[in-house]
Amino acid sequence: MKPYLISLAVGVLVGVIYSLLNVRSPAPPVVAIVGLLGMLIGEQLVPVGKQLLSGSAFTAACDRSQATDHVFGQLPGRQAMQQTKAPEEKRS
């Protein structure tokens, strides 16, 4: 519940700033969605960058930092793939 309240508070703050700057809000839907996607990708640049600097390959860096899960959510088929990996990992 706390993340939702923080998100609401930040949204209200941005609305106040828009009002003070006389900026029309909300942004057109496509612009808003592209902006949110940019925020999600930007948030993952540091963890993936750290993995890359430590010598990991790009795909491994994305997997280790869980960047793809965070940006795209649970993709179709990904859960089934993780369930088939789980028994193999337990055997090792």
KOLDO-421674 format. One record per atom (N, C-alpha, C): x, y, z; residue in one letter; atom name; residue number from 1. Coordinates in steps of 0.05 Angstrom, whole numbers, plus 5000, padded with zeros to 4 digits. Layout:
<sites>
<site xx="X" yy="Y" zz="Z" residuo="a" atomo="CA" num="NUM"/>
...
</sites>
This chain:
<sites>
<site xx="5017" yy="4976" zz="5000" residuo="m" atomo="N" num="1"/>
<site xx="5000" yy="5000" zz="5000" residuo="m" atomo="CA" num="1"/>
<site xx="5017" yy="5025" zz="5000" residuo="m" atomo="C" num="1"/>
<site xx="5040" yy="5023" zz="5014" residuo="k" atomo="N" num="2"/>
<site xx="5058" yy="5047" zz="5015" residuo="k" atomo="CA" num="2"/>
<site xx="5067" yy="5057" zz="4988" residuo="k" atomo="C" num="2"/>
<site xx="5076" yy="5039" zz="4969" residuo="p" atomo="N" num="3"/>
<site xx="5084" yy="5049" zz="4943" residuo="p" atomo="CA" num="3"/>
<site xx="5062" yy="5064" zz="4928" residuo="p" atomo="C" num="3"/>
<site xx="5037" yy="5055" zz="4932" residuo="y" atomo="N" num="4"/>
<site xx="5015" yy="5069" zz="4919" residuo="y" atomo="CA" num="4"/>
<site xx="5011" yy="5097" zz="4931" residuo="y" atomo="C" num="4"/>
<site xx="5014" yy="5100" zz="4957" residuo="l" atomo="N" num="5"/>
<site xx="5011" yy="5126" zz="4969" residuo="l" atomo="CA" num="5"/>
<site xx="5034" yy="5145" zz="4961" residuo="l" atomo="C" num="5"/>
<site xx="5058" yy="5134" zz="4959" residuo="i" atomo="N" num="6"/>
<site xx="5081" yy="5150" zz="4950" residuo="i" atomo="CA" num="6"/>
<site xx="5076" yy="5159" zz="4921" residuo="i" atomo="C" num="6"/>
<site xx="5067" yy="5140" zz="4904" residuo="s" atomo="N" num="7"/>
<site xx="5061" yy="5147" zz="4876" residuo="s" atomo="CA" num="7"/>
<site xx="5040" yy="5168" zz="4874" residuo="s" atomo="C" num="7"/>
<site xx="5019" yy="5166" zz="4890" residuo="l" atomo="N" num="8"/>
<site xx="4998" yy="5186" zz="4890" residuo="l" atomo="CA" num="8"/>
<site xx="5009" yy="5213" zz="4899" residuo="l" atomo="C" num="8"/>
<site xx="5025" yy="5214" zz="4919" residuo="a" atomo="N" num="9"/>
<site xx="5037" yy="5239" zz="4929" residuo="a" atomo="CA" num="9"/>
<site xx="5055" yy="5252" zz="4908" residuo="a" atomo="C" num="9"/>
<site xx="5071" yy="5236" zz="4895" residuo="v" atomo="N" num="10"/>
<site xx="5089" yy="5246" zz="4874" residuo="v" atomo="CA" num="10"/>
<site xx="5072" yy="5257" zz="4851" residuo="v" atomo="C" num="10"/>
<site xx="5051" yy="5243" zz="4844" residuo="g" atomo="N" num="11"/>
<site xx="5033" yy="5252" zz="4823" residuo="g" atomo="CA" num="11"/>
<site xx="5020" yy="5279" zz="4829" residuo="g" atomo="C" num="11"/>
<site xx="5011" yy="5282" zz="4854" residuo="v" atomo="N" num="12"/>
<site xx="5000" yy="5307" zz="4863" residuo="v" atomo="CA" num="12"/>
<site xx="5021" yy="5329" zz="4861" residuo="v" atomo="C" num="12"/>
<site xx="5045" yy="5323" zz="4870" residuo="l" atomo="N" num="13"/>
<site xx="5067" yy="5343" zz="4869" residuo="l" atomo="CA" num="13"/>
<site xx="5072" yy="5352" zz="4840" residuo="l" atomo="C" num="13"/>
<site xx="5073" yy="5333" zz="4822" residuo="v" atomo="N" num="14"/>
<site xx="5077" yy="5339" zz="4794" residuo="v" atomo="CA" num="14"/>
<site xx="5054" yy="5356" zz="4783" residuo="v" atomo="C" num="14"/>
<site xx="5030" yy="5349" zz="4791" residuo="g" atomo="N" num="15"/>
<site xx="5007" yy="5365" zz="4783" residuo="g" atomo="CA" num="15"/>
<site xx="5009" yy="5394" zz="4792" residuo="g" atomo="C" num="15"/>
<site xx="5018" yy="5398" zz="4817" residuo="v" atomo="N" num="16"/>
<site xx="5021" yy="5425" zz="4827" residuo="v" atomo="CA" num="16"/>
<site xx="5043" yy="5440" zz="4811" residuo="v" atomo="C" num="16"/>
<site xx="5065" yy="5426" zz="4805" residuo="i" atomo="N" num="17"/>
<site xx="5086" yy="5439" zz="4790" residuo="i" atomo="CA" num="17"/>
<site xx="5076" yy="5446" zz="4762" residuo="i" atomo="C" num="17"/>
<site xx="5061" yy="5428" zz="4749" residuo="y" atomo="N" num="18"/>
<site xx="5049" yy="5434" zz="4723" residuo="y" atomo="CA" num="18"/>
<site xx="5031" yy="5459" zz="4725" residuo="y" atomo="C" num="18"/>
<site xx="5016" yy="5461" zz="4746" residuo="s" atomo="N" num="19"/>
<site xx="4998" yy="5484" zz="4749" residuo="s" atomo="CA" num="19"/>
<site xx="5013" yy="5509" zz="4753" residuo="s" atomo="C" num="19"/>
<site xx="5034" yy="5509" zz="4768" residuo="l" atomo="N" num="20"/>
<site xx="5051" yy="5533" zz="4773" residuo="l" atomo="CA" num="20"/>
<site xx="5065" yy="5542" zz="4747" residuo="l" atomo="C" num="20"/>
<site xx="5072" yy="5523" zz="4730" residuo="l" atomo="N" num="21"/>
<site xx="5086" yy="5529" zz="4705" residuo="l" atomo="CA" num="21"/>
<site xx="5066" yy="5534" zz="4682" residuo="l" atomo="C" num="21"/>
<site xx="5040" yy="5533" zz="4688" residuo="n" atomo="N" num="22"/>
<site xx="5019" yy="5536" zz="4668" residuo="n" atomo="CA" num="22"/>
<site xx="5022" yy="5516" zz="4644" residuo="n" atomo="C" num="22"/>
<site xx="5030" yy="5492" zz="4651" residuo="v" atomo="N" num="23"/>
<site xx="5032" yy="5470" zz="4631" residuo="v" atomo="CA" num="23"/>
<site xx="5007" yy="5454" zz="4631" residuo="v" atomo="C" num="23"/>
<site xx="4997" yy="5448" zz="4607" residuo="r" atomo="N" num="24"/>
<site xx="4973" yy="5433" zz="4605" residuo="r" atomo="CA" num="24"/>
<site xx="4978" yy="5404" zz="4613" residuo="r" atomo="C" num="24"/>
<site xx="4961" yy="5393" zz="4629" residuo="s" atomo="N" num="25"/>
<site xx="4964" yy="5366" zz="4638" residuo="s" atomo="CA" num="25"/>
<site xx="4938" yy="5352" zz="4636" residuo="s" atomo="C" num="25"/>
<site xx="4936" yy="5326" zz="4632" residuo="p" atomo="N" num="26"/>
<site xx="4958" yy="5308" zz="4628" residuo="p" atomo="CA" num="26"/>
<site xx="4969" yy="5309" zz="4600" residuo="p" atomo="C" num="26"/>
<site xx="4992" yy="5297" zz="4597" residuo="a" atomo="N" num="27"/>
<site xx="5005" yy="5295" zz="4570" residuo="a" atomo="CA" num="27"/>
<site xx="4988" yy="5277" zz="4553" residuo="a" atomo="C" num="27"/>
<site xx="4990" yy="5280" zz="4527" residuo="p" atomo="N" num="28"/>
<site xx="4975" yy="5261" zz="4509" residuo="p" atomo="CA" num="28"/>
<site xx="4983" yy="5233" zz="4516" residuo="p" atomo="C" num="28"/>
<site xx="4965" yy="5214" zz="4514" residuo="p" atomo="N" num="29"/>
<site xx="4970" yy="5186" zz="4523" residuo="p" atomo="CA" num="29"/>
<site xx="4995" yy="5173" zz="4512" residuo="p" atomo="C" num="29"/>
<site xx="5001" yy="5177" zz="4487" residuo="v" atomo="N" num="30"/>
<site xx="5025" yy="5164" zz="4475" residuo="v" atomo="CA" num="30"/>
<site xx="5050" yy="5176" zz="4487" residuo="v" atomo="C" num="30"/>
<site xx="5050" yy="5202" zz="4491" residuo="v" atomo="N" num="31"/>
<site xx="5073" yy="5215" zz="4503" residuo="v" atomo="CA" num="31"/>
<site xx="5077" yy="5206" zz="4531" residuo="v" atomo="C" num="31"/>
<site xx="5056" yy="5203" zz="4546" residuo="a" atomo="N" num="32"/>
<site xx="5058" yy="5194" zz="4574" residuo="a" atomo="CA" num="32"/>
<site xx="5069" yy="5165" zz="4575" residuo="a" atomo="C" num="32"/>
<site xx="5059" yy="5148" zz="4558" residuo="i" atomo="N" num="33"/>
<site xx="5068" yy="5120" zz="4558" residuo="i" atomo="CA" num="33"/>
<site xx="5097" yy="5118" zz="4551" residuo="i" atomo="C" num="33"/>
<site xx="5106" yy="5133" zz="4530" residuo="v" atomo="N" num="34"/>
<site xx="5134" yy="5133" zz="4522" residuo="v" atomo="CA" num="34"/>
<site xx="5151" yy="5144" zz="4545" residuo="v" atomo="C" num="34"/>
<site xx="5142" yy="5164" zz="4559" residuo="g" atomo="N" num="35"/>
<site xx="5156" yy="5175" zz="4582" residuo="g" atomo="CA" num="35"/>
<site xx="5159" yy="5154" zz="4604" residuo="g" atomo="C" num="35"/>
<site xx="5138" yy="5140" zz="4610" residuo="l" atomo="N" num="36"/>
<site xx="5139" yy="5119" zz="4631" residuo="l" atomo="CA" num="36"/>
<site xx="5159" yy="5097" zz="4623" residuo="l" atomo="C" num="36"/>
<site xx="5158" yy="5089" zz="4597" residuo="l" atomo="N" num="37"/>
<site xx="5177" yy="5069" zz="4588" residuo="l" atomo="CA" num="37"/>
<site xx="5206" yy="5078" zz="4591" residuo="l" atomo="C" num="37"/>
<site xx="5210" yy="5104" zz="4585" residuo="g" atomo="N" num="38"/>
<site xx="5237" yy="5115" zz="4588" residuo="g" atomo="CA" num="38"/>
<site xx="5246" yy="5115" zz="4617" residuo="g" atomo="C" num="38"/>
<site xx="5227" yy="5120" zz="4635" residuo="m" atomo="N" num="39"/>
<site xx="5233" yy="5119" zz="4664" residuo="m" atomo="CA" num="39"/>
<site xx="5241" yy="5091" zz="4672" residuo="m" atomo="C" num="39"/>
<site xx="5226" yy="5071" zz="4663" residuo="l" atomo="N" num="40"/>
<site xx="5232" yy="5043" zz="4671" residuo="l" atomo="CA" num="40"/>
<site xx="5259" yy="5035" zz="4660" residuo="l" atomo="C" num="40"/>
<site xx="5265" yy="5042" zz="4635" residuo="i" atomo="N" num="41"/>
<site xx="5291" yy="5035" zz="4623" residuo="i" atomo="CA" num="41"/>
<site xx="5314" yy="5050" zz="4638" residuo="i" atomo="C" num="41"/>
<site xx="5310" yy="5075" zz="4643" residuo="g" atomo="N" num="42"/>
<site xx="5330" yy="5091" zz="4657" residuo="g" atomo="CA" num="42"/>
<site xx="5336" yy="5080" zz="4685" residuo="g" atomo="C" num="42"/>
<site xx="5316" yy="5070" zz="4698" residuo="e" atomo="N" num="43"/>
<site xx="5319" yy="5059" zz="4725" residuo="e" atomo="CA" num="43"/>
<site xx="5337" yy="5034" zz="4724" residuo="e" atomo="C" num="43"/>
<site xx="5337" yy="5020" zz="4702" residuo="q" atomo="N" num="44"/>
<site xx="5353" yy="4995" zz="4700" residuo="q" atomo="CA" num="44"/>
<site xx="5381" yy="4999" zz="4689" residuo="q" atomo="C" num="44"/>
<site xx="5387" yy="5024" zz="4679" residuo="l" atomo="N" num="45"/>
<site xx="5414" yy="5028" zz="4668" residuo="l" atomo="CA" num="45"/>
<site xx="5436" yy="5024" zz="4687" residuo="l" atomo="C" num="45"/>
<site xx="5433" yy="5033" zz="4712" residuo="v" atomo="N" num="46"/>
<site xx="5455" yy="5030" zz="4732" residuo="v" atomo="CA" num="46"/>
<site xx="5460" yy="5001" zz="4739" residuo="v" atomo="C" num="46"/>
<site xx="5439" yy="4985" zz="4747" residuo="p" atomo="N" num="47"/>
<site xx="5445" yy="4957" zz="4754" residuo="p" atomo="CA" num="47"/>
<site xx="5457" yy="4941" zz="4730" residuo="p" atomo="C" num="47"/>
<site xx="5446" yy="4945" zz="4706" residuo="v" atomo="N" num="48"/>
<site xx="5456" yy="4931" zz="4683" residuo="v" atomo="CA" num="48"/>
<site xx="5484" yy="4941" zz="4677" residuo="v" atomo="C" num="48"/>
<site xx="5489" yy="4967" zz="4679" residuo="g" atomo="N" num="49"/>
<site xx="5516" yy="4978" zz="4674" residuo="g" atomo="CA" num="49"/>
<site xx="5536" yy="4966" zz="4693" residuo="g" atomo="C" num="49"/>
<site xx="5529" yy="4963" zz="4719" residuo="k" atomo="N" num="50"/>
<site xx="5547" yy="4951" zz="4738" residuo="k" atomo="CA" num="50"/>
<site xx="5554" yy="4923" zz="4731" residuo="k" atomo="C" num="50"/>
<site xx="5534" yy="4908" zz="4722" residuo="q" atomo="N" num="51"/>
<site xx="5539" yy="4880" zz="4714" residuo="q" atomo="CA" num="51"/>
<site xx="5557" yy="4879" zz="4689" residuo="q" atomo="C" num="51"/>
<site xx="5553" yy="4897" zz="4670" residuo="l" atomo="N" num="52"/>
<site xx="5570" yy="4898" zz="4646" residuo="l" atomo="CA" num="52"/>
<site xx="5598" yy="4905" zz="4653" residuo="l" atomo="C" num="52"/>
<site xx="5602" yy="4924" zz="4672" residuo="l" atomo="N" num="53"/>
<site xx="5629" yy="4932" zz="4680" residuo="l" atomo="CA" num="53"/>
<site xx="5643" yy="4910" zz="4695" residuo="l" atomo="C" num="53"/>
<site xx="5628" yy="4892" zz="4708" residuo="s" atomo="N" num="54"/>
<site xx="5640" yy="4870" zz="4722" residuo="s" atomo="CA" num="54"/>
<site xx="5648" yy="4847" zz="4703" residuo="s" atomo="C" num="54"/>
<site xx="5642" yy="4850" zz="4677" residuo="g" atomo="N" num="55"/>
<site xx="5650" yy="4830" zz="4657" residuo="g" atomo="CA" num="55"/>
<site xx="5628" yy="4812" zz="4647" residuo="g" atomo="C" num="55"/>
<site xx="5603" yy="4817" zz="4655" residuo="s" atomo="N" num="56"/>
<site xx="5581" yy="4800" zz="4646" residuo="s" atomo="CA" num="56"/>
<site xx="5574" yy="4807" zz="4618" residuo="s" atomo="C" num="56"/>
<site xx="5563" yy="4787" zz="4603" residuo="a" atomo="N" num="57"/>
<site xx="5552" yy="4792" zz="4577" residuo="a" atomo="CA" num="57"/>
<site xx="5526" yy="4807" zz="4580" residuo="a" atomo="C" num="57"/>
<site xx="5517" yy="4821" zz="4559" residuo="f" atomo="N" num="58"/>
<site xx="5493" yy="4838" zz="4561" residuo="f" atomo="CA" num="58"/>
<site xx="5468" yy="4822" zz="4570" residuo="f" atomo="C" num="58"/>
<site xx="5463" yy="4799" zz="4558" residuo="t" atomo="N" num="59"/>
<site xx="5440" yy="4783" zz="4566" residuo="t" atomo="CA" num="59"/>
<site xx="5442" yy="4773" zz="4594" residuo="t" atomo="C" num="59"/>
<site xx="5466" yy="4765" zz="4603" residuo="a" atomo="N" num="60"/>
<site xx="5469" yy="4756" zz="4630" residuo="a" atomo="CA" num="60"/>
<site xx="5466" yy="4780" zz="4650" residuo="a" atomo="C" num="60"/>
<site xx="5475" yy="4803" zz="4642" residuo="a" atomo="N" num="61"/>
<site xx="5472" yy="4827" zz="4659" residuo="a" atomo="CA" num="61"/>
<site xx="5442" yy="4834" zz="4662" residuo="a" atomo="C" num="61"/>
<site xx="5427" yy="4831" zz="4641" residuo="c" atomo="N" num="62"/>
<site xx="5398" yy="4837" zz="4643" residuo="c" atomo="CA" num="62"/>
<site xx="5384" yy="4816" zz="4660" residuo="c" atomo="C" num="62"/>
<site xx="5392" yy="4791" zz="4658" residuo="d" atomo="N" num="63"/>
<site xx="5380" yy="4770" zz="4675" residuo="d" atomo="CA" num="63"/>
<site xx="5387" yy="4774" zz="4704" residuo="d" atomo="C" num="63"/>
<site xx="5413" yy="4779" zz="4710" residuo="r" atomo="N" num="64"/>
<site xx="5422" yy="4781" zz="4738" residuo="r" atomo="CA" num="64"/>
<site xx="5409" yy="4805" zz="4752" residuo="r" atomo="C" num="64"/>
<site xx="5406" yy="4827" zz="4737" residuo="s" atomo="N" num="65"/>
<site xx="5394" yy="4851" zz="4750" residuo="s" atomo="CA" num="65"/>
<site xx="5364" yy="4850" zz="4749" residuo="s" atomo="C" num="65"/>
<site xx="5352" yy="4830" zz="4736" residuo="q" atomo="N" num="66"/>
<site xx="5323" yy="4827" zz="4732" residuo="q" atomo="CA" num="66"/>
<site xx="5312" yy="4851" zz="4718" residuo="q" atomo="C" num="66"/>
<site xx="5327" yy="4863" zz="4700" residuo="a" atomo="N" num="67"/>
<site xx="5318" yy="4886" zz="4685" residuo="a" atomo="CA" num="67"/>
<site xx="5295" yy="4880" zz="4667" residuo="a" atomo="C" num="67"/>
<site xx="5296" yy="4858" zz="4653" residuo="t" atomo="N" num="68"/>
<site xx="5274" yy="4851" zz="4634" residuo="t" atomo="CA" num="68"/>
<site xx="5248" yy="4846" zz="4649" residuo="t" atomo="C" num="68"/>
<site xx="5250" yy="4832" zz="4672" residuo="d" atomo="N" num="69"/>
<site xx="5226" yy="4827" zz="4688" residuo="d" atomo="CA" num="69"/>
<site xx="5214" yy="4854" zz="4698" residuo="d" atomo="C" num="69"/>
<site xx="5231" yy="4872" zz="4706" residuo="h" atomo="N" num="70"/>
<site xx="5221" yy="4898" zz="4717" residuo="h" atomo="CA" num="70"/>
<site xx="5209" yy="4915" zz="4695" residuo="h" atomo="C" num="70"/>
<site xx="5221" yy="4916" zz="4672" residuo="v" atomo="N" num="71"/>
<site xx="5212" yy="4934" zz="4651" residuo="v" atomo="CA" num="71"/>
<site xx="5187" yy="4922" zz="4637" residuo="v" atomo="C" num="71"/>
<site xx="5188" yy="4896" zz="4630" residuo="f" atomo="N" num="72"/>
<site xx="5166" yy="4884" zz="4615" residuo="f" atomo="CA" num="72"/>
<site xx="5146" yy="4869" zz="4632" residuo="f" atomo="C" num="72"/>
<site xx="5152" yy="4865" zz="4657" residuo="g" atomo="N" num="73"/>
<site xx="5133" yy="4848" zz="4673" residuo="g" atomo="CA" num="73"/>
<site xx="5137" yy="4819" zz="4666" residuo="g" atomo="C" num="73"/>
<site xx="5118" yy="4803" zz="4675" residuo="q" atomo="N" num="74"/>
<site xx="5120" yy="4774" zz="4670" residuo="q" atomo="CA" num="74"/>
<site xx="5110" yy="4769" zz="4641" residuo="q" atomo="C" num="74"/>
<site xx="5128" yy="4763" zz="4623" residuo="l" atomo="N" num="75"/>
<site xx="5122" yy="4758" zz="4596" residuo="l" atomo="CA" num="75"/>
<site xx="5109" yy="4731" zz="4592" residuo="l" atomo="C" num="75"/>
<site xx="5091" yy="4727" zz="4573" residuo="p" atomo="N" num="76"/>
<site xx="5079" yy="4701" zz="4568" residuo="p" atomo="CA" num="76"/>
<site xx="5100" yy="4680" zz="4563" residuo="p" atomo="C" num="76"/>
<site xx="5097" yy="4657" zz="4576" residuo="g" atomo="N" num="77"/>
<site xx="5116" yy="4635" zz="4572" residuo="g" atomo="CA" num="77"/>
<site xx="5139" yy="4636" zz="4591" residuo="g" atomo="C" num="77"/>
<site xx="5145" yy="4659" zz="4602" residuo="r" atomo="N" num="78"/>
<site xx="5168" yy="4662" zz="4620" residuo="r" atomo="CA" num="78"/>
<site xx="5164" yy="4646" zz="4646" residuo="r" atomo="C" num="78"/>
<site xx="5139" yy="4646" zz="4656" residuo="q" atomo="N" num="79"/>
<site xx="5134" yy="4632" zz="4681" residuo="q" atomo="CA" num="79"/>
<site xx="5138" yy="4602" zz="4677" residuo="q" atomo="C" num="79"/>
<site xx="5128" yy="4591" zz="4654" residuo="a" atomo="N" num="80"/>
<site xx="5131" yy="4563" zz="4648" residuo="a" atomo="CA" num="80"/>
<site xx="5160" yy="4556" zz="4646" residuo="a" atomo="C" num="80"/>
<site xx="5176" yy="4574" zz="4633" residuo="m" atomo="N" num="81"/>
<site xx="5204" yy="4569" zz="4630" residuo="m" atomo="CA" num="81"/>
<site xx="5218" yy="4568" zz="4657" residuo="m" atomo="C" num="81"/>
<site xx="5210" yy="4586" zz="4676" residuo="q" atomo="N" num="82"/>
<site xx="5223" yy="4587" zz="4702" residuo="q" atomo="CA" num="82"/>
<site xx="5215" yy="4562" zz="4718" residuo="q" atomo="C" num="82"/>
<site xx="5191" yy="4551" zz="4714" residuo="q" atomo="N" num="83"/>
<site xx="5182" yy="4528" zz="4728" residuo="q" atomo="CA" num="83"/>
<site xx="5198" yy="4503" zz="4719" residuo="q" atomo="C" num="83"/>
<site xx="5205" yy="4502" zz="4694" residuo="t" atomo="N" num="84"/>
<site xx="5220" yy="4479" zz="4684" residuo="t" atomo="CA" num="84"/>
<site xx="5249" yy="4481" zz="4693" residuo="t" atomo="C" num="84"/>
<site xx="5259" yy="4505" zz="4697" residuo="k" atomo="N" num="85"/>
<site xx="5287" yy="4509" zz="4707" residuo="k" atomo="CA" num="85"/>
<site xx="5289" yy="4501" zz="4737" residuo="k" atomo="C" num="85"/>
<site xx="5268" yy="4506" zz="4752" residuo="a" atomo="N" num="86"/>
<site xx="5269" yy="4502" zz="4781" residuo="a" atomo="CA" num="86"/>
<site xx="5276" yy="4474" zz="4789" residuo="a" atomo="C" num="86"/>
<site xx="5263" yy="4453" zz="4777" residuo="p" atomo="N" num="87"/>
<site xx="5270" yy="4426" zz="4785" residuo="p" atomo="CA" num="87"/>
<site xx="5299" yy="4419" zz="4778" residuo="p" atomo="C" num="87"/>
<site xx="5309" yy="4430" zz="4755" residuo="e" atomo="N" num="88"/>
<site xx="5337" yy="4425" zz="4747" residuo="e" atomo="CA" num="88"/>
<site xx="5356" yy="4437" zz="4768" residuo="e" atomo="C" num="88"/>
<site xx="5350" yy="4460" zz="4778" residuo="e" atomo="N" num="89"/>
<site xx="5368" yy="4474" zz="4797" residuo="e" atomo="CA" num="89"/>
<site xx="5368" yy="4459" zz="4823" residuo="e" atomo="C" num="89"/>
<site xx="5346" yy="4446" zz="4831" residuo="k" atomo="N" num="90"/>
<site xx="5345" yy="4432" zz="4856" residuo="k" atomo="CA" num="90"/>
<site xx="5361" yy="4406" zz="4855" residuo="k" atomo="C" num="90"/>
<site xx="5364" yy="4395" zz="4831" residuo="r" atomo="N" num="91"/>
<site xx="5379" yy="4370" zz="4827" residuo="r" atomo="CA" num="91"/>
<site xx="5409" yy="4375" zz="4830" residuo="r" atomo="C" num="91"/>
<site xx="5418" yy="4399" zz="4823" residuo="s" atomo="N" num="92"/>
<site xx="5447" yy="4405" zz="4823" residuo="s" atomo="CA" num="92"/>
<site xx="5458" yy="4408" zz="4851" residuo="s" atomo="C" num="92"/>
</sites>
